[in-house]
Amino acid sequence: MIILYFSKRSTEPLELIQTSVWMCCDTTCYGWMREKFSFDKQPLCPLCTSNMEKKLKMLPVL
């Protein structure tokens, strides 16, 4: 006996806001972090240790 369950419940849309982030300058790295969560004034990428630059990104509200 196989029981299947399908939910037609719609998910709530996430509220996105423009957020200041640090993005890795290395074109082969996709590292980024929210500016609020960095402790350094000019952080290095935690993935590849390259420099990072400030940019804006649309992210969900925390």
N, C-alpha and C positions, 0 to 999 in steps of 0.2 A: 504494500500500500504506500503510495507516494502522495504526500501532501505538499501542495505549492501555496505560497503566500505572496500576494502582490499588494503592495501599498500604493494607493493613488494619492497619498498625502503629499501635498506640495511643500517644498522646503522654503523657509523664509529667505528672502534675498538679503545678502550681506550688505551692510552699509559701508561704503568705501569712502575714505577721505584721502586727500593729498598729504603725504607724509614725507618728512625730510629723512633721507637715508644716506648711508655711506655705501658707495658701489666701487668694486675693484676696478682699477685702471687697466689691468691685464685683459686683453681681448679674449683670451682662451679660458678665463676664469669667470664663473657666474656668482661669485661671492658678494653678498651685501648684508647690511644690518641697519636696523633703525637707529637714528641718531641718538634717541633717548637711552638706548641700551649700550652705548659705547662709553668707556671710561676715559679714553684719551682724546685730546683735542685734534689730533691727526692720527687715527688708528691705521694699523697695517692689516691687510686681509688675513683672517685666521686660516684660510685655506691654502694660500700660496705665498703669503708674506709680502705681497706687492703693496704699493701705495693705494690709498682709496681717495675718492673725491665725493663731495656732497652733490646729491641729485634729489629729485622729487619722484615719488612713486605712489600710485593708487593702491592703498592697502586697507584691509578690514580694520574697523575700530577695535581696540583692545579694551 
